[in-house]
Amino acid sequence: MAGSVLLYGIVQVPAFMGFPESPQAALTGAVVCLAAAVAYCAYSVLSPELQRRKIEAARKKRLRLYMVKALAERTVAAPRFGSLVDPSGRVNRSTLRVLFDEFDTDSSGTIDAGEVQALLLGLRLGGSDDALAVDRATVDLWFQEMDVDSDREISFEEFHACLSSGAAGGPAP
């Protein structure tokens, strides 16, 4: 965007200098703008990795926001958990601990893929009334998002960090 402003300056600088109808400046501006547009299109086509990373980052952010929203709605309906998000928008750690322990069925201190599936089914995240379905791909997607160290187990700290970044829009404090 800043580059397009600079390209616009090619035409405007001669106009400010007293040459308001300079055909050379207009032609130069048009040629440079066209070259920049072609270069940008070529870069977009030849470098899809950048687009893929942006899409992946947006998907992960949406996933975290969806999870926090869905968990907040479900914990309001289940008062035994307490409020998931405090008035400042941060995740309530003690409520999250109760929720985590509820789905850590083997009391191992971590949540595995089967327990993530139980979490999704138990909170109806992805049921017929939601946008996502709780199939193997959905479980893997949620699990991958939360399992930061890739040890195939989600610790409470990983669970808290994932949901905190979704609630506050940034990393957990």
N, C-alpha and C positions, 0 to 999 in steps of 0.2 A: 504494500500500500504506500509506504514511504517512497519507494522507487517510482511509482506512478506520479507522485507529486513532483519529483525531480524531472521526469520526462515532460511534464506540463511546463516546467520552467524554460525548456528549450524555446518555446514559442513566446513565453511571457517576458523573458529578459530583454529581447530586442524591442518589444512593445514599450517597456519601461524606459528604455534608452532613447526613445523618440522615433522608433521605426514601427508604427502600429500595424502597417500592412506589408510586412516583409515576406515575400513569397519564398525566399531562401530559408527563413526560419520555419515557416509552415511546412515546407517540403522536408527539411531536416527533422523536425518534430515528428512528422508522419512516418518517415522511414525508420527513425529510432524506435518509435512506439510499436510499429509493426514488427520490427526485429525483436523487441522485448517480448511481445505477445507470442511470437513463434518460439522463442527460446523458452518461455515459461511452459508452453504446451508440450514442447519436446521434453523438458525436464519432468513434467508430470507423467508423461507416458513412459519415459525411460527409467524413472525412479519411483516405482509404485510402493516401495518399502516405506517411504515417508507417509504416504496416504494410509497404508496398512497400519502403521504405528498410531497415527491420529485416530483412526477408526477404533483400534483396540483400546486406546486410552479413553475414548468417549464411551465405549461399551462398558469398560470397567467402572467408570464413574457412574453411569446409569445403573449398573448392577448394584453398586453400593447404596446409592440413593434409594433404589427400589426396595432393597432389603431393610434399610433403616426405617423407611416409611411403613412397610408392611409389618415389621416387628413392632413399631410404635403403635400401629392400629390394633394389633393382636394383644399387646400388653395392656392397652386401655380396656379391652374387652375381658382381660383376665387380671383382676386387681391383685391377685396373690403375687404377681411379679413386681408390681410397682411401676412407676413411670420410667420408660426407657430413655426418653430425652428430657433433659431439664430445661427450664425457661431460657437459658442462654444458648440452647441448641447443641449442647454437648451430651454425649451418651453417658447415662448414669451407670457408673462402673458396678455398683452393688446390684442393681437390677440385672445388668448384663451377666454378672456372675451367677445369679439365681437361674437365669435362662440357660446359660451354658451348662450348669450342673444338672438341670432338668433333662437335657439331651445327651449328656455324657453318661449313658446308661450303664457302662461297665465300670464307672468311677475310676478311670485310668488317668484323669486329669487332662485328657485330650479327646478330641472328637475325630472319629474316622469317617470314611466315606458312607458307611451304612448309617451312622448317626447323623450325618449331614442330610441324608435322604429322609430320615425320621424327622429332623428339624423342619425340612421343607414341607413334608406331608402334614406334620403336626400343626404347623402355623398356616397351612393351606397356601404356601407360597408356590404358586404354579398350578393350583387346582383349576377346575373348569371355569371358575369365576375370575381367574387371573390371566395375565398375558402369557405366562410361561407354563410349560407342562413339566411335571416331575418325572422325567425319563432319565435314562443313564447319562445322556449328553448334558442335561440341565444340572444334574448332581455334580458331574465332572467340572462343569463351568464354575459353579459356586465353590466347589472344593478347591479348584486351582486358584481362584481369586483370594481365598482365605489362607491357603497353605503357602506362606511366603518362603519358608526355608525348604520347601519341597521334600519334606520327610514323610509325606503321606499321612500326617496327623496334624490336627489344628489345635494348637495350645490356646489357653485363654488369652494370652497376650496377642497372638495373631488374630483371634476372633475380635478382641477389643480394638486393635489397631485398624482392622478392616472396617468395622462399623463406625468407628470414630471418624475416620477419613470421609465416610459417606455422610455422616451427620453434620460435621462442621465444615465440610468442603475442603479440608486440608488434612495434613497428618495429625495424628493424635498428640495431645500435649504430653 
